Amino acid sequence: MKPIRLVSGFLTVGLWTLLSRVLGFARDIMIAAYLGTGPVAEAFLIAFSLPNVFRRFFAEGAFNMAFVPMFSKKVEGDEDAAKFANDAFTGLASVLIVFTVIAMVAMPWLVLAMASGFQGDERFDLAVLYGRIAFPYILFISLAALLSGVLNSIGRFTAAAAAPVFLNIFFVSAMILATIMGWPIGDTLAWTVPFAGIGQMALVWVAAKKAGFTLTFSRPKMTPDLKRLAIIAAPAALAGGVVQINLLVGRQVASFYDGAVAWLSYADRLYQLPLGVVGIAIGVVLLPDLSRRLRAGDTEGGRDAFNRACEMSLALTIPAAVALMVIPIPLVQVLYQRGAFGTDDTMATAIAVAVYGLGLPGFVMQKALQPLFFAREDTRRPFYIALVSLIVNATVAIGLMPYIGFIAAAIGTTLSGWATVVFLWVKSRNMGEAATFDDRFKSRFGRICLASVMMGVVLWGAAVVLTPALGLPLWRYLALFVLIGIGMAAYFISGQMIGAFKLSEFKRAMKRG
């Protein structure tokens, strides 16, 4: 089995994720224009978040963090990886079918767990209805995540990275169709969710079949490998549960303020763009690569992969974080302010964007540090670290809520993200040379920060000059495009001048793959 091409894999996942995020913006811009921050919007956002909460718990979270290293090592060792994948596929499907039925019956209690502030008004009944319609999505998207793990482990990233694009294509198409047909937008969005999941699963299933892994449903059975998978996945599942409680804390705080659930959701979409393009790409590619290098005893290669992943992550996300903190109002104003989304919504969302921006490098570094543990099939320590993160988040969000309102939820998320990074780094110190930063990373880190600050100054000045154009309906898109272009040029030029990165090295890495 040929080695995973780290840089080309990162670019493949990153570019498809960028497309998905851009379409996600189109989706959210349309939702904001049609529904604003009213009760239907908040009910749908909570309902859609329910399967996604458990999806991260079952699929990208606990299950895949245990499955991918085991499967990758079986691929590297030529140990009947296909049978293991099929057993895992059947086992996951069996559990999720039962879980989906239970969740649909218990939907009123799940909605209360997500947003108890909805109780007693129209948002609650709508959220329960939409939740029951949308929840089967978890079955299809979790199986799609497992199939994506199979593809990523053998270095085939395209189909798995392209699958999320389907979701946003379905949403945008559904809203256009609903407008033409006169259907209720909220109902249409809810019904679109499970169909989008079927489309995503079908895409990666066909890709896995072409790669030689035809996964089918069979009679569930507990094999020794599945027992080991369950043992490894259990702490990761608990850690995933803690992470989701973190999200619940934020939504509970927001649910007590009219419009806040939507404000935080739209702000989340903005910082999720760089987080998705960089953080998800790094995590997806680095985990199977590290797992296979550990199996092969390639310590030097593992260290280089870890350092280049961290370096690339910070080189892209630190300037993005600075931009989110310097120009949050122009970003939100141009992207969201229209129709039912007014000036007050813009200001509230922009504050959340700036706070999330402060935490962006931390959120991305988690994606680079976690594979150090998961590649070694160590899921216990990430669980304990997640508990610490939960305590930080809950203390900050709930403690500050009476004083600063809904923004306490965003501050809690950001601080807990950085706390997670600190503890992941401290706990990885006993992993040997493969988990240490090399001289190149240490040299580049400070220069990346300096180049980002220089970009931030230029960006702030450009925003002041372009403020009049940013408020004009016909010119604001061009003005925002020019503003972002100025920021990118400033970062690229200053970064080249002070040695934060070198284009020649990037080209060589591309050729090596």
C-alpha positions as a printed NumPy array, in Angstrom:
array([[  0.   ,   0.   ,   0.   ],
       [  1.539,   3.304,  -1.111],
       [  2.101,   6.001,   1.561],
       [ -0.382,   8.797,   2.137],
       [  0.551,  12.017,   0.329],
       [  0.189,  14.475,   3.185],
       [  0.332,  17.829,   1.383],
       [ -1.75 ,  16.843,  -1.649],
       [ -4.231,  15.162,   0.686],
       [ -4.462,  18.317,   2.757],
       [ -5.076,  20.418,  -0.358],
       [ -7.705,  18.016,  -1.679],
       [ -9.649,  17.999,   1.581],
       [ -9.106,  21.72 ,   2.091],
       [-10.336,  22.752,  -1.356],
       [-13.461,  20.582,  -1.204],
       [-14.14 ,  21.789,   2.311],
       [-13.722,  25.377,   1.106],
       [-16.326,  24.733,  -1.595],
       [-18.646,  23.202,   0.988],
       [-18.192,  26.2  ,   3.297],
       [-18.814,  28.673,   0.477],
       [-22.026,  26.855,  -0.402],
       [-22.782,  26.793,   3.321],
       [-22.565,  30.565,   3.325],
       [-24.957,  30.698,   0.386],
       [-27.285,  28.442,   2.38 ],
       [-27.062,  30.575,   5.523],
       [-27.422,  33.826,   3.598],
       [-30.651,  32.465,   2.102],
       [-31.913,  31.196,   5.482],
       [-31.1  ,  34.576,   7.07 ],
       [-32.925,  36.407,   4.273],
       [-36.003,  34.143,   4.373],
       [-36.268,  33.52 ,   8.114],
       [-34.021,  36.105,   9.81 ],
       [-33.588,  35.308,  13.51 ],
       [-37.275,  34.57 ,  14.144],
       [-38.911,  31.522,  15.756],
       [-38.888,  29.338,  12.611],
       [-35.166,  30.009,  12.073],
       [-34.285,  29.216,  15.684],
       [-36.49 ,  26.095,  15.729],
       [-34.86 ,  24.752,  12.564],
       [-31.32 ,  25.547,  13.74 ],
       [-31.892,  23.645,  16.988],
       [-33.571,  20.743,  15.17 ],
       [-30.743,  20.483,  12.645],
       [-28.139,  20.674,  15.397],
       [-29.586,  17.595,  17.139],
       [-28.497,  14.939,  14.61 ],
       [-25.225,  16.823,  14.153],
       [-24.522,  16.725,  17.882],
       [-24.911,  12.949,  17.961],
       [-23.221,  12.591,  14.584],
       [-20.05 ,  14.034,  16.086],
       [-20.539,  11.726,  19.055],
       [-20.946,   8.539,  16.978],
       [-19.157,   9.231,  13.73 ],
       [-16.407,  11.855,  13.339],
       [-15.926,  11.787,  17.095],
       [-15.784,   8.616,  19.139],
       [-16.24 ,   5.951,  16.502],
       [-13.937,   7.26 ,  13.778],
       [-11.219,   8.308,  16.22 ],
       [-11.029,   4.658,  17.257],
       [-11.829,   3.097,  13.875],
       [ -9.407,   4.995,  11.626],
       [ -6.173,   4.098,  13.519],
       [ -7.189,   0.422,  13.787],
       [ -8.219,   0.232,  10.148],
       [ -5.099,   2.143,   8.976],
       [ -2.822,  -0.263,  10.836],
       [ -4.642,  -3.251,   9.328],
       [ -4.162,  -1.728,   5.884],
       [ -0.443,  -1.178,   6.595],
       [ -0.068,  -4.709,   7.98 ],
       [ -2.219,  -6.392,   5.278],
       [ -4.543,  -7.88 ,   7.93 ],
       [ -7.964,  -8.272,   6.216],
       [ -8.979,  -4.656,   6.636],
       [-12.07 ,  -5.159,   4.455],
       [-13.68 ,  -7.653,   6.86 ],
       [-13.004,  -5.392,   9.829],
       [-14.562,  -2.426,   8.004],
       [-17.672,  -4.416,   7.075],
       [-18.144,  -5.665,  10.639],
       [-17.813,  -2.093,  11.922],
       [-20.263,  -0.839,   9.272],
       [-22.894,  -3.379,  10.309],
       [-22.358,  -2.804,  14.014],
       [-22.617,   0.983,  13.713],
       [-25.766,   0.751,  11.578],
       [-27.446,  -1.595,  14.062],
       [-26.789,   0.699,  16.997],
       [-27.888,   3.813,  15.128],
       [-31.189,   2.382,  13.89 ],
       [-32.231,   1.631,  17.463],
       [-30.904,   4.971,  18.698],
       [-32.77 ,   6.921,  15.988],
       [-36.118,   5.366,  16.916],
       [-35.58 ,   6.144,  20.614],
       [-34.508,   9.733,  19.875],
       [-37.558,  10.453,  17.715],
       [-39.847,   9.308,  20.534],
       [-37.885,  11.36 ,  23.074],
       [-37.625,  14.466,  20.848],
       [-39.437,  16.866,  23.26 ],
       [-36.896,  16.086,  25.981],
       [-33.977,  16.416,  23.544],
       [-35.205,  19.844,  22.468],
       [-35.462,  20.905,  26.11 ],
       [-31.936,  19.642,  26.681],
       [-30.745,  21.791,  23.778],
       [-32.808,  24.918,  24.401],
       [-34.92 ,  24.985,  27.546],
       [-35.609,  28.664,  26.879],
       [-37.95 ,  27.517,  24.087],
       [-40.399,  25.981,  26.563],
       [-43.811,  27.619,  26.514],
       [-43.575,  29.362,  23.135],
       [-44.024,  28.425,  19.482],
       [-40.338,  27.622,  18.99 ],
       [-40.659,  24.474,  21.108],
       [-43.386,  22.755,  19.061],
       [-41.68 ,  23.682,  15.802],
       [-38.321,  22.387,  17.014],
       [-39.872,  19.057,  18.068],
       [-41.579,  18.658,  14.686],
       [-38.482,  19.588,  12.7  ],
       [-36.304,  17.444,  14.951],
       [-38.353,  14.309,  14.276],
       [-38.187,  14.927,  10.533],
       [-34.462,  15.641,  10.444],
       [-33.098,  13.157,  12.987],
       [-32.757,  10.089,  10.664],
       [-29.934,  12.076,   9.066],
       [-27.688,  10.751,  11.817],
       [-27.916,   7.188,  10.462],
       [-26.896,   8.097,   6.926],
       [-24.228,  10.655,   7.794],
       [-22.601,   8.413,  10.411],
       [-22.314,   5.545,   7.945],
       [-20.977,   8.052,   5.418],
       [-18.351,   9.1  ,   7.992],
       [-17.233,   5.492,   8.464],
       [-16.969,   5.027,   4.685],
       [-15.008,   8.282,   4.538],
       [-12.655,   6.901,   7.191],
       [-12.031,   3.868,   4.984],
       [-11.234,   6.081,   1.996],
       [ -9.023,   8.471,   3.99 ],
       [ -7.045,   5.577,   5.447],
       [ -6.004,   4.418,   1.98 ],
       [ -5.162,   7.943,   0.835],
       [ -8.28 ,   8.543,  -1.269],
       [ -9.629,  11.874,  -0.037],
       [-11.661,  13.292,  -2.911],
       [-15.058,  11.605,  -2.511],
       [-15.028,  11.856,   1.285],
       [-14.134,  15.549,   1.103],
       [-16.735,  16.209,  -1.602],
       [-19.632,  14.562,   0.263],
       [-20.421,  17.569,   2.531],
       [-20.912,  19.67 ,  -0.606],
       [-24.038,  17.581,  -1.305],
       [-25.719,  18.812,   1.875],
       [-25.457,  22.463,   0.91 ],
       [-26.436,  21.811,  -2.705],
       [-29.568,  20.076,  -1.412],
       [-30.371,  22.976,   0.945],
       [-29.89 ,  25.735,  -1.632],
       [-31.865,  23.819,  -4.267],
       [-34.663,  23.09 ,  -1.79 ],
       [-35.064,  26.751,  -0.831],
       [-35.177,  27.824,  -4.47 ],
       [-37.766,  25.118,  -5.193],
       [-39.801,  26.078,  -2.103],
       [-39.89 ,  29.695,  -3.272],
       [-41.141,  28.654,  -6.705],
       [-43.708,  26.192,  -5.339],
       [-44.828,  28.318,  -2.388],
       [-43.821,  25.723,   0.244],
       [-43.026,  26.806,   3.846],
       [-39.24 ,  27.355,   4.011],
       [-38.855,  25.847,   7.507],
       [-40.733,  22.638,   6.621],
       [-38.817,  22.306,   3.355],
       [-35.454,  22.646,   5.094],
       [-36.38 ,  20.01 ,   7.684],
       [-37.409,  17.465,   5.033],
       [-34.273,  18.172,   3.015],
       [-31.956,  17.041,   5.829],
       [-32.495,  13.226,   5.664],
       [-32.479,  13.197,   1.849],
       [-29.161,  15.036,   1.852],
       [-27.784,  12.365,   4.201],
       [-28.797,   9.616,   1.784],
       [-27.024,  11.46 ,  -1.032],
       [-23.82 ,  11.857,   0.993],
       [-23.78 ,   8.189,   2.007],
       [-24.379,   7.023,  -1.558],
       [-21.444,   9.062,  -2.87 ],
       [-18.84 ,   7.643,  -0.486],
       [-20.294,   4.1  ,  -0.671],
       [-19.747,   4.058,  -4.441],
       [-16.226,   5.475,  -4.003],
       [-15.363,   2.831,  -1.383],
       [-16.687,   0.099,  -3.677],
       [-14.454,   1.337,  -6.502],
       [-11.506,   1.278,  -4.075],
       [-12.174,  -2.408,  -3.336],
       [-14.196,  -2.056,  -0.13 ],
       [-17.81 ,  -3.054,  -0.758],
       [-19.467,  -2.618,   2.626],
       [-22.875,  -4.264,   3.048],
       [-25.298,  -4.927,   5.884],
       [-24.965,  -8.375,   7.415],
       [-25.903, -10.091,  10.643],
       [-24.268,  -8.189,  13.523],
       [-21.643, -10.146,  15.463],
       [-19.16 ,  -9.207,  18.148],
       [-15.694, -10.138,  16.876],
       [-12.467,  -9.697,  18.88 ],
       [-11.597,  -6.686,  16.73 ],
       [-14.985,  -5.08 ,  17.365],
       [-14.572,  -5.691,  21.098],
       [-11.23 ,  -3.881,  20.965],
       [-12.821,  -1.132,  18.88 ],
       [-15.561,  -0.729,  21.497],
       [-13.016,  -0.608,  24.336],
       [-10.982,   2.076,  22.568],
       [-14.078,   3.992,  21.449],
       [-15.69 ,   4.11 ,  24.902],
       [-13.446,   6.857,  26.365],
       [-13.647,   8.725,  23.043],
       [-17.431,   8.458,  23.233],
       [-17.363,   9.918,  26.717],
       [-15.06 ,  12.689,  25.484],
       [-17.449,  13.285,  22.59 ],
       [-20.287,  13.493,  25.078],
       [-18.394,  16.107,  27.064],
       [-17.739,  18.128,  23.9  ],
       [-21.444,  18.053,  23.069],
       [-22.308,  19.159,  26.61 ],
       [-20.029,  22.112,  25.899],
       [-22.181,  22.93 ,  22.89 ],
       [-25.333,  22.465,  24.954],
       [-24.069,  24.953,  27.529],
       [-23.681,  27.572,  24.819],
       [-27.1  ,  26.93 ,  23.307],
       [-28.792,  26.922,  26.681],
       [-27.293,  30.32 ,  27.477],
       [-28.318,  31.638,  24.046],
       [-31.865,  30.255,  24.24 ],
       [-32.724,  32.727,  27.017],
       [-32.096,  35.69 ,  24.682],
       [-34.334,  36.305,  21.672],
       [-32.32 ,  35.906,  18.471],
       [-29.134,  34.747,  20.215],
       [-29.315,  31.143,  18.961],
       [-29.322,  32.485,  15.407],
       [-26.619,  35.109,  16.098],
       [-24.233,  32.483,  17.45 ],
       [-25.123,  30.078,  14.65 ],
       [-24.361,  32.611,  11.912],
       [-21.139,  33.653,  13.687],
       [-20.204,  29.985,  13.987],
       [-20.5  ,  29.628,  10.211],
       [-17.967,  32.423,   9.673],
       [-15.236,  31.031,  11.891],
       [-16.021,  27.508,  10.729],
       [-14.857,  28.483,   7.234],
       [-11.124,  28.62 ,   8.059],
       [-11.563,  25.987,  10.783],
       [-13.166,  23.605,   8.314],
       [-10.778,  24.251,   5.452],
       [ -7.646,  23.943,   7.594],
       [ -8.526,  22.125,  10.822],
       [-10.694,  19.4  ,   9.364],
       [ -8.27 ,  18.848,   6.482],
       [ -5.32 ,  18.493,   8.866],
       [ -7.171,  16.106,  11.18 ],
       [ -8.532,  13.964,   8.35 ],
       [ -5.153,  13.525,   6.647],
       [ -2.831,  13.455,   9.672],
       [ -4.58 ,  10.73 ,  11.705],
       [ -4.264,   7.847,   9.18 ],
       [ -0.788,   9.032,   8.178],
       [  0.494,   9.025,  11.771],
       [ -1.192,   5.688,  12.465],
       [  0.521,   4.005,   9.537],
       [  3.9  ,   5.598,  10.307],
       [  3.703,   4.377,  13.906],
       [  2.936,   0.862,  12.674],
       [  5.967,   1.075,  10.355],
       [  8.236,   2.504,  13.102],
       [  8.884,   5.734,  11.147],
       [  9.462,   8.165,  14.046],
       [ 11.265,  10.781,  11.97 ],
       [  8.545,  10.773,   9.32 ],
       [  5.863,  11.027,  11.986],
       [  7.557,  14.021,  13.583],
       [  7.928,  15.774,  10.251],
       [  4.264,  15.139,   9.387],
       [  3.143,  16.508,  12.766],
       [  5.297,  19.631,  12.516],
       [  4.354,  20.448,   8.929],
       [  0.68 ,  19.98 ,   9.822],
       [  1.012,  22.415,  12.757],
       [  3.022,  24.892,  10.701],
       [  0.535,  24.871,   7.821],
       [ -2.397,  25.115,  10.226],
       [ -1.076,  28.201,  11.991],
       [  0.178,  29.859,   8.795],
       [ -3.399,  29.823,   7.498],
       [ -5.466,  30.298,  10.65 ],
       [ -3.598,  32.977,  12.615],
       [ -4.138,  35.57 ,   9.832],
       [ -7.746,  34.376,   9.488],
       [ -8.225,  34.866,  13.241],
       [ -6.795,  38.392,  13.037],
       [ -9.156,  39.194,  10.147],
       [-12.194,  37.938,  12.085],
       [-11.235,  40.185,  15.001],
       [-10.393,  43.267,  12.903],
       [-13.261,  43.338,  10.359],
       [-16.191,  41.359,  11.842],
       [-18.777,  44.067,  11.086],
       [-18.022,  44.344,   7.334],
       [-18.031,  40.542,   7.049],
       [-21.411,  40.117,   8.73 ],
       [-22.921,  43.207,   7.128],
       [-22.115,  42.131,   3.577],
       [-22.793,  38.42 ,   3.972],
       [-25.945,  38.443,   6.098],
       [-27.608,  41.867,   6.389],
       [-30.623,  41.747,   4.092],
       [-34.307,  40.888,   4.295],
       [-35.288,  39.853,   7.818],
       [-31.678,  40.204,   9.079],
       [-31.301,  43.774,  10.36 ],
       [-28.619,  46.127,  11.714],
       [-29.029,  44.976,  15.333],
       [-28.558,  41.379,  14.196],
       [-25.368,  42.42 ,  12.387],
       [-23.847,  44.044,  15.47 ],
       [-24.671,  41.117,  17.771],
       [-23.362,  38.545,  15.289],
       [-20.181,  40.572,  14.676],
       [-19.336,  40.573,  18.385],
       [-19.636,  36.776,  18.438],
       [-17.477,  36.516,  15.277],
       [-14.677,  38.505,  16.931],
       [-14.768,  36.34 ,  20.06 ],
       [-14.741,  33.11 ,  18.046],
       [-11.881,  34.527,  15.962],
       [ -9.764,  34.836,  19.106],
       [-10.179,  31.097,  19.645],
       [ -9.691,  29.984,  16.028],
       [ -5.963,  29.038,  16.228],
       [ -6.728,  27.008,  19.358],
       [ -9.587,  25.15 ,  17.687],
       [ -7.302,  24.267,  14.767],
       [ -4.362,  23.218,  16.937],
       [ -6.653,  20.734,  18.66 ],
       [ -7.082,  19.037,  15.27 ],
       [ -3.301,  18.725,  14.933],
       [ -2.627,  17.578,  18.52 ],
       [ -5.446,  15.047,  18.922],
       [ -4.051,  12.631,  16.275],
       [ -0.95 ,  12.217,  18.462],
       [ -3.207,  10.427,  20.956],
       [ -5.668,   8.707,  18.632],
       [ -2.913,   7.309,  16.391],
       [ -1.604,   5.523,  19.505],
       [ -5.128,   4.302,  20.291],
       [ -5.044,   6.484,  23.408],
       [ -8.56 ,   7.825,  23.938],
       [ -8.495,   8.082,  27.734],
       [ -6.392,  11.185,  28.118],
       [ -8.428,  13.176,  25.55 ],
       [-11.495,  12.283,  27.642],
       [ -9.996,  13.711,  30.821],
       [ -8.894,  16.817,  28.92 ],
       [-12.42 ,  17.209,  27.553],
       [-13.733,  17.2  ,  31.134],
       [-11.413,  20.074,  32.004],
       [-12.636,  21.922,  28.919],
       [-16.233,  21.39 ,  30.032],
       [-15.543,  22.852,  33.47 ],
       [-13.886,  25.92 ,  31.937],
       [-16.705,  26.45 ,  29.444],
       [-19.552,  25.997,  31.907],
       [-17.922,  28.2  ,  34.541],
       [-17.315,  31.049,  32.116],
       [-20.557,  30.833,  30.096],
       [-22.949,  30.397,  33.024],
       [-20.978,  32.6  ,  35.401],
       [-20.776,  35.559,  33.001],
       [-24.284,  35.223,  31.522],
       [-25.992,  37.492,  34.114],
       [-23.435,  40.223,  33.455],
       [-22.733,  40.206,  29.697],
       [-25.615,  38.196,  28.224],
       [-25.461,  35.789,  25.284],
       [-21.832,  36.58 ,  24.379],
       [-20.763,  34.659,  27.498],
       [-21.43 ,  31.495,  25.489],
       [-18.893,  32.494,  22.808],
       [-16.301,  33.533,  25.405],
       [-16.713,  30.191,  27.195],
       [-16.225,  28.307,  23.927],
       [-13.056,  30.235,  23.075],
       [-11.433,  29.897,  26.503],
       [-12.27 ,  26.203,  26.749],
       [-10.725,  25.693,  23.298],
       [ -7.425,  27.181,  24.405],
       [ -7.525,  25.21 ,  27.664],
       [ -7.875,  22.031,  25.597],
       [ -4.794,  22.923,  23.54 ],
       [ -2.679,  23.56 ,  26.64 ],
       [ -3.61 ,  20.234,  28.235],
       [ -3.207,  18.253,  24.993],
       [  0.288,  19.68 ,  24.625],
       [  1.256,  18.971,  28.249],
       [ -0.049,  15.402,  28.119],
       [  1.779,  14.654,  24.853],
       [  5.208,  15.349,  26.373],
       [  5.806,  11.66 ,  27.144],
       [  5.346,  10.549,  23.518],
       [  8.977,  10.996,  22.548],
       [ 10.566,  12.787,  19.613],
       [  7.627,  12.196,  17.252],
       [  5.506,  14.637,  19.297],
       [  8.03 ,  17.494,  19.593],
       [  8.305,  20.726,  17.624],
       [ 11.361,  20.955,  15.356],
       [ 13.601,  23.987,  14.8  ],
       [ 11.827,  25.005,  11.617],
       [  8.45 ,  25.218,  13.354],
       [  9.878,  27.193,  16.274],
       [ 11.512,  29.645,  13.889],
       [  8.425,  30.105,  11.725],
       [  5.825,  30.46 ,  14.493],
       [  6.875,  33.927,  15.68 ],
       [  7.218,  35.173,  12.112],
       [  3.728,  33.931,  11.238],
       [  2.344,  35.894,  14.198],
       [  4.268,  39.037,  13.194],
       [  3.104,  38.818,   9.566],
       [ -0.479,  38.398,  10.772],
       [ -0.267,  41.503,  12.973],
       [  1.15 ,  43.485,  10.059],
       [ -1.736,  42.278,   7.907],
       [ -4.209,  43.251,  10.623],
       [ -2.961,  46.861,  10.642],
       [ -3.28 ,  47.114,   6.858],
       [ -6.699,  45.461,   6.96 ],
       [ -7.994,  47.888,   9.582],
       [ -6.841,  50.887,   7.549],
       [ -8.384,  49.489,   4.363],
       [-11.682,  48.852,   6.162],
       [-11.811,  52.485,   7.29 ],
       [-11.266,  53.697,   3.718],
       [-13.821,  51.262,   2.24 ],
       [-16.525,  51.788,   4.9  ],
       [-18.756,  53.969,   2.672],
       [-18.691,  51.401,  -0.161],
       [-19.39 ,  48.512,   2.235],
       [-22.761,  50.104,   3.035],
       [-23.903,  50.457,  -0.576],
       [-26.105,  47.593,  -1.839],
       [-24.593,  47.526,  -5.335],
       [-20.948,  47.927,  -4.275],
       [-20.595,  46.101,  -0.972],
       [-19.673,  42.724,  -2.464],
       [-16.912,  44.234,  -4.574],
       [-15.738,  46.304,  -1.598],
       [-15.542,  43.206,   0.633],
       [-13.718,  41.294,  -2.098],
       [-11.187,  44.138,  -2.417],
       [-10.817,  44.315,   1.375],
       [-10.093,  40.613,   1.679],
       [ -7.713,  40.792,  -1.293],
       [ -5.774,  43.627,   0.35 ],
       [ -5.499,  41.603,   3.559],
       [ -4.277,  38.483,   1.746],
       [ -1.726,  40.466,  -0.249],
       [ -0.44 ,  42.185,   2.897],
       [ -0.017,  38.851,   4.686],
       [  1.614,  37.123,   1.735],
       [  4.087,  39.949,   1.071],
       [  5.008,  40.5  ,   4.732],
       [  5.247,  36.744,   5.352],
       [  7.639,  36.293,   2.412],
       [  9.743,  39.269,   3.508],
       [ 10.26 ,  38.107,   7.094],
       [ 10.517,  34.379,   6.326],
       [  7.226,  33.162,   7.796],
       [  6.905,  30.816,   4.822],
       [  8.581,  30.201,   1.463],
       [  6.753,  29.461,  -1.756],
       [  9.642,  27.32 ,  -3.03 ],
       [  9.289,  24.941,  -0.074],
       [  5.574,  24.626,  -0.702],
       [  6.21 ,  23.714,  -4.355],
       [  8.744,  21.059,  -3.352],
       [  6.284,  19.598,  -0.833],
       [  3.662,  19.427,  -3.59 ],
       [  6.021,  17.46 ,  -5.823],
       [  6.867,  15.049,  -2.999],
       [  3.117,  14.736,  -2.126]])
